[in-house]
């Protein structure tokens, strides 16, 4: 892969998806995801969608009618999909769905749905600023066959210079590799090796990060996944391909032994 910097469109009305895995520390004594943890991630994806549309700072004004329909359990993949559907002068409404996915069966269940009203906070030098209208023709990048997932870099993920720690960046890339390999195999997968980690651009606190993962080769029990980690400046939309890497993921059984799970 060659290094390049891409200037993204200034604004986009496309949906976005944040994907995570339910770990024991995020669950209650029933083994299901805390409602507050789910709400926090729903709010986070609403913020990302709104900021990509307006390219100014946003705050959450309200969270309307969040219905919890099913639990997300330990070990499941949880997806938070945000879609803008109404825009005013300085506020917009984002619809968010939380879906739980079972690794073994691939079945998905809608856990929660809610709407978030986000209010734009343009600078004092922009007194006449208004939100642009929705562009309903904007397409999602997932049409390229790769997994796209977004998140934001927070201060606890950064070093003393305000740049994202390399280990946290690699953790995001590994999670993306795990998800695509697990979805393909229907088995839990573990990381066997990773190569080609060349960091080419620093990622600052407050940036959107977007791992893009695709399977490029499979064996009987392993899959090779290429992952690009893109960083995106919140207010300009400027995107940089920050690091690329190759991850070998191995499908395992309950005793952590490799099992044939991929079509060679």
Buried (B, 14 or more C-beta within 10 A) or exposed (E): EEEEEEEBEEBBBBBBBBBBBBEEEBBEEEEBBBBEBBBEBBBBBBBBBBBBBBBBBBEBEEBEEBEBEEBBBBBBBBBBBBBBEEBEEBBBBBBBBBBBBBBEEEEEBEBBBBBBBBBBEBEEEEEEEEBEEBBEEBEBEBEEEBBBBBBBBEEEBBEEEEBBBEEBBBEBBBBBBBBBBBBBBBBBBBBBEBEEBEBEBBBBBBBBBBBBBBBEEBBEBBBBBBBBBBBBBBEEBBBBBBBBBBBBBBBBEEEEEBBEBBEE
